[in-house]
Structures are given as C-alpha cells and as structure tokens.
Amino acid sequence: MAVYIEQQTSRAAGWSRATAYFSAVLFVTAALSHRFNLLETPGFIIVLGLVGTLAVLALLLAAIAFRRVWSYGDLGGRDIAKGVAVAVAVLTPFAVSGYRAYVHPGLSDISTDTLDPPRFARAALGRGQGMNPIVPIGREEAKIQAENYPEVTGRRYDVPADRALSTVLTLVQSRGWRVYEAPRETLSNPEVTIEALATTALLAFPCDIAIRVTDEGNSTYVDMRSASRFGRHDLGDNAARIVAFLDELDAGIAAQAGTIPAE
C-alpha cells in the first residue's frame, strides 16, 4: 500500500516574504516623503530603524523556514527566495552606510579653514532641538580632518572677486542648493559669505553650506564649510561635497579666464 505524506506550506516562509515586502514599501514611501518634505528628519530616522529591523526579521524568518523545508520537506522555497532577495536589497544601503562609517572619521562639520571657518548666520536660525549645534571646530576635530581629508583646502584664483562670486553662485544654483539670501554679484565688502541648504543624494538628509569669497586685491580666495544637521557621523559626505564643488569651481573659473587655481 502506498503511503502519501501531505506536504505543508511553511508559515515562516510566507511571513518572511510579507515582512520583507512591507519593509521595502515602507522604505520607499518614507524616503520619498522625506525628500518631498512630507516627513521630518527625526521621524524619518525612526522609520529607518523600523525598516532595518523588519528586514532583519524577514531574514530570520527565512532561516527558520529554510530549516523546515530542508528537514521536513515543507513547501515555501519561492517565498523564502523572494523574502531573502528583498530583505537583502533593503539592507544594502544600511550595509553601505556601515562601511562608510567604518572607513571615514566620525565628523559632521568640515571646513577648508578649521581655524576661522566660514560662519553660519542664517543656518544657525534653522537649527532646532535635536539638530547638531553650530559650534567652532575643535582642535581635535581639526586634527582628525587634516589627517583624513588633506584634499579639503581653500582655493586662490587670479581673477576678480566679482567673477569668482558669480561663478560660485552659478554652481550653487546648478546643484539645486537652496540659497538663504543671495548676495549681489558685485562685492561691496572684501568678504562675502553665501549660505545654502543642501541634501544628501539618496535619502535627502539636510546639511548647511557656507562659501566665503574673499577679495585679496590681486587674487580671490574661496573657502567652504559643510555641516550635517543630524547625526554625529557624516559618512564622509561633507568632505566629498566640498571637494567636488571646489573641483568644479576650479574648472569653471579656469574655463572662463584660462587660469590655474593656486591652493
């Protein structure tokens, strides 16, 4: 007599898939809401913690389901594969952030001039409770920056200050940074600071920008500061932003005037 054993479908496999899908939908929804200012950053950070927890839970449920499929022949292999694939995709940005936190120093305020950094005046008004306070860059932080980001330096250009300021404003606008108050393109003072609000590329975390243009008579010097509003670790984002902007400024001024910047 033939004996038939009815195969059961693993509940854990179904829960793994459902949990992973939910974490992905929550991640995308929260990220879009944050980018379009429908969700404040503190709330977004809490949601990210929940997203990561759900994705890890999906992997644990997949492991439980796989054991039953392997040992008892339960059904649910496809659900396990889908759950693992989606959970891994959701956790990838977390893994990348973890790696960046490991390889970059724990700084959140970077400046080309750590002794006298460009000042935040308007940005200070926008920093509320729970945000990083705007404070002078400490000696230890300056030392760490110099050791890890030697390429973060100011630029001196052999062009009139008005032309340098105009180029800076054009680049700021092309990057979509929100300028708090654009100065006139003709310098009335020997030193002008442009303040703007930028966001990170993927998750739109806010950071304040200050670019100081100094008229030195025969040359113009440009300093830049970038400071994250949230978090004690910027994952290397601020230094990369400064270097990328100043490199583009080098190219822009050189193309206009045929000059090479002197650091």
Backbone bond lengths (Angstrom), bond angles and torsions (degrees), N, CA, C in turn:
res aa  C-N    CA-C-N  psi(-1)  N-CA   C-N-CA  omega(-1)  CA-C   N-CA-C  phi
1 M - - - 1.459 - - 1.534 109.15 -
2 A 1.307 115.91 129.53 1.458 119.80 179.08 1.518 109.80 -78.56
3 V 1.304 114.23 139.69 1.460 120.62 179.91 1.533 107.94 -112.28
4 Y 1.306 117.00 123.86 1.468 122.13 -179.69 1.527 109.63 -104.34
5 I 1.297 115.20 129.84 1.466 120.99 178.93 1.524 107.65 -106.22
6 E 1.308 116.47 118.67 1.460 121.34 -178.81 1.525 109.76 -74.52
7 Q 1.302 115.33 124.65 1.459 119.48 179.42 1.526 109.81 -81.25
8 Q 1.313 115.25 136.39 1.455 121.70 177.88 1.523 110.19 -96.96
9 T 1.313 115.61 150.69 1.459 120.50 174.75 1.518 108.77 -91.54
10 S 1.300 116.13 127.20 1.460 120.72 -177.73 1.523 110.67 -67.13
11 R 1.328 115.24 123.14 1.458 119.12 177.32 1.526 110.95 -67.26
12 A 1.311 115.70 -35.25 1.465 119.58 -179.24 1.523 111.40 -61.96
13 A 1.337 116.38 -34.09 1.459 119.98 179.00 1.528 110.62 -64.43
14 G 1.333 115.59 -44.95 1.462 119.59 178.52 1.520 112.01 -64.45
15 W 1.328 115.77 -40.36 1.462 119.44 178.33 1.526 111.42 -67.35
16 S 1.310 116.68 -34.72 1.461 120.36 177.21 1.521 110.80 -61.60
17 R 1.322 115.97 -48.81 1.463 120.20 179.19 1.526 110.82 -61.80
18 A 1.335 117.46 -47.06 1.462 121.14 -177.35 1.535 111.35 -63.94
19 T 1.321 116.95 -41.04 1.462 120.69 -179.58 1.520 110.72 -66.96
20 A 1.322 116.57 -41.82 1.468 120.04 178.62 1.524 110.87 -63.74
21 Y 1.324 117.37 -44.48 1.465 120.78 178.64 1.527 110.98 -60.81
22 F 1.320 115.88 -42.49 1.461 119.86 -178.59 1.530 110.48 -64.58
23 S 1.334 116.89 -41.36 1.467 119.91 179.13 1.528 110.74 -63.16
24 A 1.331 117.32 -37.87 1.466 120.77 179.59 1.525 111.12 -67.42
25 V 1.321 116.32 -44.74 1.472 120.39 179.42 1.531 110.02 -63.76
26 L 1.325 116.33 -41.85 1.456 120.42 179.84 1.529 110.28 -64.20
27 F 1.326 116.52 -40.75 1.463 121.28 179.70 1.526 111.11 -61.62
28 V 1.326 116.68 -50.20 1.462 120.94 -178.28 1.528 110.84 -64.45
29 T 1.325 116.39 -44.18 1.469 120.28 -178.95 1.526 111.23 -62.78
30 A 1.329 115.73 -45.51 1.469 119.72 -179.28 1.524 111.29 -66.67
31 A 1.333 117.19 -40.45 1.465 120.69 -179.37 1.528 110.86 -63.69
32 L 1.325 116.97 -43.94 1.469 120.31 178.41 1.530 110.96 -66.42
33 S 1.326 116.30 -40.34 1.464 119.78 179.09 1.518 110.78 -63.68
34 H 1.317 116.58 -38.94 1.466 120.19 178.97 1.520 110.86 -68.70
35 R 1.309 117.07 -42.31 1.467 120.57 -178.87 1.518 111.54 -62.95
36 F 1.333 117.21 -35.42 1.458 120.54 -177.91 1.531 111.94 -99.14
37 N 1.349 115.73 21.70 1.468 123.08 172.86 1.526 113.47 61.39
38 L 1.318 116.55 29.03 1.457 120.69 174.81 1.527 111.67 -94.42
39 L 1.319 116.41 -11.49 1.463 122.42 179.79 1.520 108.37 -136.89
40 E 1.327 116.54 124.74 1.459 120.89 -179.79 1.530 110.67 -69.48
41 T 1.322 115.34 153.70 1.462 120.27 -175.71 1.527 113.66 -59.28
42 P 1.346 121.04 -44.78 1.472 119.10 178.32 1.532 112.99 -56.73
43 G 1.336 115.67 -42.63 1.460 119.10 177.40 1.519 111.99 -66.49
44 F 1.329 116.30 -36.68 1.460 120.83 178.55 1.526 110.98 -63.69
45 I 1.321 117.09 -39.72 1.461 120.53 178.39 1.528 110.75 -62.69
46 I 1.319 116.24 -39.93 1.471 119.92 177.62 1.530 110.26 -63.63
47 V 1.327 116.15 -42.87 1.467 120.09 179.48 1.525 110.35 -63.95
48 L 1.329 117.92 -38.56 1.460 120.46 177.58 1.525 111.32 -60.99
49 G 1.336 116.37 -39.36 1.459 119.23 176.03 1.517 111.72 -61.76
50 L 1.337 115.97 -40.49 1.467 120.14 178.00 1.524 110.81 -66.52
51 V 1.326 117.14 -40.39 1.469 121.53 179.02 1.520 110.48 -60.32
52 G 1.322 117.20 -47.04 1.454 120.92 179.69 1.515 112.02 -62.50
53 T 1.339 116.59 -40.80 1.467 120.76 178.90 1.521 111.23 -63.11
54 L 1.323 116.93 -43.30 1.469 120.73 179.82 1.526 111.38 -65.16
55 A 1.328 117.28 -39.26 1.463 120.10 179.70 1.528 111.15 -65.95
56 V 1.324 116.91 -40.62 1.470 120.55 176.55 1.523 109.97 -64.87
57 L 1.334 116.69 -41.20 1.467 120.61 177.85 1.525 110.72 -60.94
58 A 1.328 116.92 -38.96 1.470 120.33 178.20 1.523 110.98 -61.45
59 L 1.324 117.02 -39.27 1.471 120.26 178.22 1.523 111.14 -67.97
60 L 1.329 117.54 -38.25 1.467 120.49 178.08 1.529 110.95 -65.24
61 L 1.329 115.80 -41.58 1.464 119.71 177.74 1.527 110.38 -65.21
62 A 1.328 116.78 -36.48 1.464 120.40 177.39 1.527 110.34 -64.34
63 A 1.323 117.01 -38.99 1.464 120.54 178.94 1.530 110.97 -64.91
64 I 1.334 116.29 -41.09 1.462 120.45 177.88 1.529 110.68 -64.34
65 A 1.333 115.26 -44.12 1.456 119.88 179.92 1.527 111.31 -65.22
66 F 1.313 117.35 -40.03 1.465 120.48 179.97 1.529 111.12 -61.94
67 R 1.310 116.03 -38.30 1.471 119.38 178.68 1.524 110.66 -62.02
68 R 1.321 117.59 -42.09 1.457 120.40 179.54 1.529 110.92 -69.64
69 V 1.341 116.74 -39.49 1.463 119.45 177.85 1.523 110.20 -62.70
70 W 1.291 117.00 -42.64 1.463 121.91 -177.76 1.530 112.10 -71.44
71 S 1.329 116.42 -41.34 1.466 120.00 -173.41 1.523 113.12 -87.86
72 Y 1.324 117.33 -36.50 1.462 120.58 -172.42 1.520 113.58 -117.34
73 G 1.324 116.83 -0.87 1.460 119.61 177.30 1.512 114.35 74.02
74 D 1.329 117.54 22.55 1.465 119.70 177.45 1.532 110.50 -64.31
75 L 1.305 114.16 155.02 1.452 119.79 174.63 1.528 110.28 -83.41
76 G 1.316 116.27 159.72 1.467 119.27 176.79 1.508 113.53 132.84
77 G 1.321 117.43 13.55 1.465 120.32 -178.36 1.524 112.46 -60.38
78 R 1.327 116.77 -40.87 1.465 119.06 -179.17 1.522 111.75 -66.67
79 D 1.322 115.81 -40.58 1.465 119.07 177.90 1.527 110.78 -63.06
80 I 1.313 116.41 -38.53 1.461 119.88 178.38 1.520 110.26 -63.02
81 A 1.330 116.79 -46.90 1.463 120.82 -178.80 1.524 111.16 -61.67
82 K 1.327 116.90 -43.15 1.461 120.20 179.45 1.523 110.91 -65.52
83 G 1.325 116.31 -43.06 1.453 120.21 -179.51 1.522 111.80 -62.27
84 V 1.337 116.10 -44.76 1.465 119.99 -179.89 1.525 110.89 -65.26
85 A 1.332 116.82 -45.21 1.466 120.54 -177.76 1.527 111.37 -60.70
86 V 1.325 117.26 -46.61 1.465 120.60 -178.25 1.527 110.44 -68.92
87 A 1.339 117.70 -41.86 1.466 120.94 -179.83 1.526 111.19 -62.68
88 V 1.328 116.40 -41.15 1.465 119.96 178.84 1.527 110.23 -64.97
89 A 1.339 116.68 -40.23 1.465 120.23 178.14 1.530 110.82 -62.19
90 V 1.325 116.52 -42.00 1.465 120.69 179.76 1.526 110.67 -66.09
91 L 1.323 117.31 -38.67 1.461 121.33 -176.76 1.523 113.43 -80.05
92 T 1.331 117.64 -11.80 1.468 119.80 -178.76 1.526 113.12 -58.85
93 P 1.356 119.87 -47.02 1.473 118.20 177.06 1.522 112.85 -60.14
94 F 1.336 116.96 -34.39 1.464 120.11 177.58 1.527 110.55 -65.52
95 A 1.340 115.98 -40.64 1.462 120.20 179.47 1.526 110.84 -66.07
96 V 1.335 116.15 -41.83 1.467 119.97 178.81 1.528 110.08 -63.26
97 S 1.331 116.93 -42.07 1.462 120.50 178.39 1.522 111.10 -63.56
98 G 1.324 116.29 -40.01 1.451 119.74 177.40 1.511 112.46 -62.27
99 Y 1.325 116.10 -40.04 1.462 120.26 177.99 1.524 110.60 -65.85
100 R 1.317 116.49 -43.06 1.468 119.80 179.63 1.522 111.45 -65.29
101 A 1.329 116.47 -35.79 1.458 119.60 176.55 1.524 111.04 -65.68
102 Y 1.316 116.28 -30.93 1.471 120.71 179.91 1.527 111.88 -74.50
103 V 1.318 117.72 -40.49 1.469 120.53 -173.62 1.529 113.06 -89.20
104 H 1.339 117.80 -15.12 1.461 120.43 179.49 1.525 110.41 -111.20
105 P 1.329 117.05 151.54 1.467 120.01 179.58 1.519 111.61 -71.07
106 G 1.319 115.72 156.95 1.456 121.35 -178.91 1.512 113.19 -79.92
107 L 1.318 116.47 72.15 1.456 122.75 178.93 1.522 109.83 -120.58
108 S 1.328 116.14 154.79 1.467 119.38 177.77 1.517 112.41 -134.02
109 D 1.338 117.12 -0.17 1.463 121.87 -178.98 1.527 107.80 -137.38
110 I 1.339 116.42 111.16 1.466 121.72 -174.69 1.530 108.96 -120.46
111 S 1.338 115.96 138.72 1.457 120.07 -179.98 1.518 110.20 -144.40
112 T 1.325 115.43 148.69 1.462 119.90 174.85 1.523 111.18 -70.46
113 D 1.314 117.01 -20.60 1.461 122.82 177.13 1.515 107.78 -128.22
114 T 1.328 116.68 101.83 1.469 119.91 -176.82 1.528 112.51 -82.78
115 L 1.335 117.76 -20.26 1.462 120.24 178.12 1.529 111.35 -77.61
116 D 1.299 116.55 -41.62 1.466 122.13 178.80 1.525 108.22 -136.19
117 P 1.333 117.36 72.79 1.475 120.16 -176.15 1.520 111.39 -69.28
118 P 1.336 117.20 154.60 1.468 119.76 173.24 1.524 110.12 -52.59
119 R 1.297 116.45 136.88 1.462 120.69 -172.47 1.522 112.06 -86.53
120 F 1.329 113.96 143.00 1.460 121.64 173.34 1.529 107.86 -96.45
121 A 1.307 117.00 111.94 1.461 121.00 175.94 1.522 110.04 -104.70
122 R 1.330 116.57 -57.75 1.467 120.30 179.22 1.518 111.00 -70.95
123 A 1.318 117.53 -36.24 1.466 120.49 -178.98 1.515 111.43 -63.23
124 A 1.320 116.55 -34.17 1.467 119.95 -179.27 1.523 111.08 -62.13
125 L 1.327 116.78 -31.29 1.463 120.66 179.92 1.524 111.53 -70.29
126 G 1.343 116.19 -24.52 1.462 120.01 -178.06 1.509 114.44 -90.89
127 R 1.326 117.46 -1.55 1.456 120.93 -178.82 1.522 110.02 -93.06
128 G 1.343 115.21 113.54 1.447 120.34 -178.58 1.511 112.38 -106.93
129 Q 1.311 115.15 -163.63 1.457 121.51 -179.12 1.529 110.66 -64.02
130 G 1.310 115.95 136.35 1.458 121.12 -179.51 1.509 114.07 91.09
131 M 1.349 117.32 -11.79 1.459 120.97 177.97 1.524 110.07 -91.87
132 N 1.320 115.66 159.51 1.456 119.65 175.44 1.522 109.69 -64.04
133 P 1.330 118.43 132.29 1.465 119.25 177.58 1.524 110.47 -73.56
134 I 1.314 115.70 151.75 1.460 120.70 175.97 1.528 107.79 -88.20
135 V 1.299 116.04 112.44 1.462 122.37 -177.35 1.524 108.59 -133.44
136 P 1.327 117.56 161.91 1.469 119.46 175.12 1.525 110.52 -60.22
137 I 1.311 116.21 149.58 1.463 120.91 178.25 1.528 108.17 -75.35
138 G 1.335 116.09 120.94 1.449 121.26 -176.21 1.517 112.98 -70.95
139 R 1.327 114.77 163.71 1.453 119.91 -178.20 1.523 111.56 -63.44
140 E 1.331 116.84 -39.96 1.466 119.71 -179.37 1.524 110.65 -68.07
141 E 1.338 116.77 -42.27 1.459 120.04 178.13 1.533 110.99 -63.27
142 A 1.342 116.13 -38.98 1.469 119.69 178.43 1.522 111.07 -63.79
143 K 1.324 116.96 -39.01 1.460 121.10 178.78 1.530 110.63 -65.39
144 I 1.336 116.20 -43.84 1.468 120.41 179.19 1.525 110.28 -62.34
145 Q 1.354 116.18 -42.21 1.471 119.43 179.04 1.520 111.14 -62.02
146 A 1.334 116.86 -45.78 1.463 120.32 -178.33 1.523 111.55 -61.55
147 E 1.326 116.90 -35.74 1.462 120.60 -179.22 1.516 112.15 -73.46
148 N 1.323 116.96 -33.71 1.463 120.50 -174.07 1.520 114.05 -100.51
149 Y 1.328 116.95 -25.98 1.464 120.10 -177.82 1.532 110.52 -129.81
150 P 1.328 118.31 63.21 1.468 119.65 -179.47 1.522 112.51 -65.06
151 E 1.332 117.37 -18.62 1.459 120.63 -179.15 1.532 112.59 -78.22
152 V 1.334 117.43 -9.49 1.465 120.90 179.57 1.528 108.33 -82.92
153 T 1.311 116.09 91.50 1.460 122.12 -178.86 1.522 109.99 -136.76
154 G 1.334 116.16 156.65 1.450 120.76 177.08 1.523 110.91 -71.95
155 R 1.330 115.81 171.65 1.453 121.34 -177.59 1.530 110.11 -126.63
156 R 1.322 115.76 138.43 1.459 121.25 173.96 1.524 108.49 -113.10
157 Y 1.326 116.02 130.97 1.460 121.20 -176.95 1.524 110.27 -122.96
158 D 1.296 115.39 139.04 1.463 120.86 176.75 1.521 109.99 -87.91
159 V 1.334 115.35 57.04 1.465 122.06 177.57 1.521 107.67 -137.62
160 P 1.331 117.85 159.22 1.462 119.98 177.08 1.532 111.34 -59.87
161 A 1.314 116.01 148.96 1.456 120.84 -178.44 1.524 112.11 -62.04
162 D 1.344 117.18 -35.13 1.468 120.47 179.47 1.520 110.74 -60.92
163 R 1.321 116.80 -40.97 1.458 120.21 -179.36 1.533 110.62 -68.87
164 A 1.328 116.79 -40.70 1.463 119.83 178.51 1.524 110.59 -63.65
165 L 1.338 117.06 -42.79 1.461 121.30 179.58 1.523 110.69 -62.66
166 S 1.316 117.42 -42.00 1.462 121.35 179.17 1.523 110.91 -62.05
167 T 1.319 116.50 -42.26 1.462 120.22 179.67 1.528 111.00 -66.63
168 V 1.325 116.56 -40.33 1.466 120.76 177.82 1.525 110.24 -60.06
169 L 1.321 117.31 -47.61 1.471 120.84 -179.46 1.524 111.63 -61.86
170 T 1.324 116.85 -38.74 1.464 120.80 179.03 1.532 110.55 -63.65
171 L 1.322 116.99 -42.97 1.462 120.55 -179.93 1.525 111.53 -67.94
172 V 1.326 116.92 -39.26 1.465 120.61 178.08 1.520 110.07 -60.64
173 Q 1.318 116.92 -45.83 1.460 121.03 -179.63 1.520 111.80 -66.43
174 S 1.341 117.05 -37.17 1.470 119.94 -179.51 1.515 111.97 -66.97
175 R 1.322 117.22 -24.64 1.458 120.95 178.93 1.522 112.72 -87.09
176 G 1.307 116.31 -4.75 1.462 119.71 177.87 1.514 113.96 78.31
177 W 1.322 117.65 17.69 1.456 120.38 177.14 1.523 109.61 -76.14
178 R 1.302 116.63 141.05 1.466 120.98 -178.17 1.523 109.30 -88.24
179 V 1.314 116.45 111.71 1.460 121.80 -179.66 1.526 108.97 -80.83
180 Y 1.326 116.69 129.32 1.461 120.09 -179.91 1.528 111.30 -67.32
181 E 1.318 115.97 -46.57 1.465 119.97 178.88 1.526 107.66 -154.60
182 A 1.306 116.23 107.73 1.466 120.13 -176.36 1.523 109.96 -73.90
183 P 1.327 117.39 127.39 1.471 119.57 177.03 1.523 110.46 -74.85
184 R 1.290 115.70 165.89 1.456 119.82 175.22 1.524 109.34 -67.01
185 E 1.313 115.30 150.48 1.461 119.07 -178.30 1.518 112.32 -78.54
186 T 1.324 117.25 2.13 1.463 120.71 171.11 1.521 107.63 -115.89
187 L 1.310 116.51 128.04 1.452 121.15 -174.85 1.534 111.03 -74.62
188 S 1.332 115.84 121.67 1.459 120.57 172.76 1.517 110.81 -93.61
189 N 1.338 116.03 -17.59 1.455 122.33 176.60 1.522 108.39 -123.38
190 P 1.319 117.70 157.51 1.467 119.15 178.88 1.519 112.98 -68.49
191 E 1.345 117.29 -12.40 1.453 120.57 -178.54 1.522 110.02 -139.15
192 V 1.325 116.68 128.66 1.466 122.56 179.30 1.517 108.68 -130.80
193 T 1.340 116.72 136.61 1.463 121.41 177.85 1.520 109.73 -117.26
194 I 1.327 115.35 126.83 1.467 122.31 176.52 1.524 107.91 -98.84
195 E 1.313 117.15 126.98 1.463 121.73 177.39 1.528 109.52 -111.97
196 A 1.318 114.96 138.88 1.468 119.53 -178.39 1.518 109.85 -149.14
197 L 1.314 115.20 163.24 1.459 122.52 176.32 1.521 108.56 -111.04
198 A 1.344 116.58 124.46 1.461 122.38 177.67 1.521 108.82 -117.43
199 T 1.313 116.15 168.01 1.461 120.92 176.68 1.525 109.35 -134.17
200 T 1.327 115.98 155.73 1.456 119.79 177.49 1.525 109.41 -70.18
201 A 1.325 115.96 158.30 1.460 121.15 -170.47 1.520 113.15 -66.03
202 L 1.332 118.20 -45.91 1.458 120.51 -171.21 1.521 112.82 -88.23
203 L 1.320 117.17 -54.93 1.464 121.09 -171.69 1.527 113.44 -105.89
204 A 1.316 117.76 3.26 1.467 123.11 172.54 1.526 113.48 59.93
205 F 1.335 116.75 40.43 1.458 119.22 173.04 1.534 108.40 -72.70
206 P 1.329 118.37 135.16 1.460 120.60 -174.11 1.527 112.97 -80.12
207 C 1.308 115.47 147.28 1.464 121.61 173.41 1.521 108.28 -147.24
208 D 1.315 115.80 148.24 1.458 121.37 -178.38 1.523 110.30 -95.48
209 I 1.329 115.37 142.36 1.455 122.99 -178.29 1.531 108.94 -120.26
210 A 1.318 116.56 137.84 1.460 121.46 171.69 1.526 107.94 -133.93
211 I 1.323 116.23 124.85 1.473 121.94 179.75 1.525 107.98 -120.43
212 R 1.310 116.07 119.40 1.462 121.69 -177.17 1.527 110.37 -104.43
213 V 1.330 115.87 124.84 1.461 122.50 178.65 1.517 107.78 -111.11
214 T 1.337 116.30 119.12 1.461 121.57 -175.41 1.531 110.69 -116.13
215 D 1.315 115.48 124.43 1.461 121.18 177.51 1.528 108.62 -82.36
216 E 1.316 117.20 115.47 1.458 122.18 -179.61 1.528 112.52 -102.85
217 G 1.298 116.09 12.83 1.466 120.29 -179.45 1.510 111.37 92.80
218 N 1.318 117.14 -82.12 1.464 121.31 179.78 1.522 112.99 -88.91
219 S 1.318 117.34 -4.77 1.461 121.65 -179.63 1.520 109.28 -150.90
220 T 1.333 115.42 172.24 1.465 121.91 178.88 1.514 108.59 -129.18
221 Y 1.328 116.33 134.93 1.464 120.60 179.79 1.528 109.18 -113.18
222 V 1.334 115.34 135.13 1.463 121.28 -178.36 1.524 109.52 -120.23
223 D 1.327 116.15 123.71 1.465 123.25 173.63 1.521 108.96 -113.81
224 M 1.321 115.94 157.55 1.464 119.49 -178.36 1.521 110.07 -145.45
225 R 1.320 115.40 145.49 1.468 122.67 178.24 1.515 109.04 -134.62
226 S 1.319 116.18 139.43 1.461 121.73 178.67 1.521 108.33 -136.83
227 A 1.336 116.78 123.92 1.463 121.38 -174.56 1.529 110.75 -134.19
228 S 1.326 116.56 128.54 1.468 121.98 -179.94 1.526 110.21 -73.34
229 R 1.311 116.29 141.68 1.463 119.75 178.14 1.520 111.98 -80.08
230 F 1.321 116.86 -29.30 1.457 120.53 -177.78 1.524 110.00 -127.94
231 G 1.333 115.71 145.83 1.455 120.87 174.18 1.510 113.03 88.39
232 R 1.322 116.15 141.81 1.456 121.77 179.28 1.514 112.36 -86.44
233 H 1.311 117.65 -3.39 1.466 121.75 -178.37 1.520 108.05 -133.43
234 D 1.321 116.41 123.01 1.472 119.46 -177.57 1.526 113.27 -93.78
235 L 1.339 117.17 1.29 1.463 122.66 177.92 1.537 112.17 61.55
236 G 1.310 116.25 23.94 1.465 120.03 -179.70 1.513 114.56 84.60
237 D 1.322 117.43 3.39 1.464 121.47 -173.06 1.526 112.67 -68.15
238 N 1.332 117.73 -42.87 1.463 119.77 -175.83 1.522 112.32 -66.05
239 A 1.325 116.75 -43.43 1.469 119.23 178.56 1.522 110.65 -63.12
240 A 1.330 116.46 -42.72 1.466 119.79 179.45 1.521 110.79 -62.89
241 R 1.328 116.91 -37.41 1.471 120.38 179.95 1.530 110.45 -65.24
242 I 1.324 116.44 -43.83 1.461 120.13 -179.24 1.529 111.25 -64.25
243 V 1.323 115.88 -47.37 1.464 120.19 -178.27 1.522 110.81 -62.26
244 A 1.339 117.26 -43.75 1.461 120.91 -179.15 1.526 110.61 -64.26
245 F 1.334 117.06 -41.82 1.462 119.79 -178.46 1.522 110.99 -66.90
246 L 1.326 116.96 -46.69 1.459 119.35 -177.59 1.532 112.06 -68.86
247 D 1.329 117.12 -32.85 1.466 119.02 174.48 1.523 110.63 -63.23
248 E 1.324 115.60 -40.11 1.467 119.33 178.05 1.522 110.84 -69.12
249 L 1.331 115.99 -34.63 1.460 119.69 176.84 1.527 110.10 -66.42
250 D 1.337 117.08 -40.51 1.468 120.74 174.83 1.528 110.88 -53.02
251 A 1.327 114.20 -50.45 1.463 119.54 -176.81 1.522 111.26 -65.43
252 G 1.341 116.72 -39.86 1.453 119.85 -178.47 1.510 112.72 -65.73
253 I 1.310 117.33 -44.75 1.458 120.36 -179.56 1.524 110.79 -71.46
254 A 1.319 116.47 -39.18 1.455 119.08 178.12 1.528 111.43 -62.45
255 A 1.342 116.42 -37.79 1.465 119.98 179.79 1.531 111.03 -67.66
256 Q 1.335 116.54 -33.66 1.460 119.96 -179.10 1.524 112.70 -77.61
257 A 1.344 114.68 -41.61 1.451 118.10 -171.29 1.518 113.96 -111.05
258 G 1.320 117.32 -8.96 1.452 120.42 -177.78 1.510 112.10 67.89
259 T 1.356 116.17 31.54 1.452 120.53 -179.17 1.504 110.40 -113.24
260 I 1.319 116.38 162.03 1.455 123.00 177.08 1.522 107.54 -113.71
261 P 1.359 117.70 125.22 1.450 119.85 -178.09 1.514 112.15 -65.71
262 A 1.309 116.55 145.12 1.471 121.93 176.06 1.521 108.41 -110.06
263 E 1.325 116.93 122.08 1.456 119.82 -177.37 1.531 110.38 -77.67
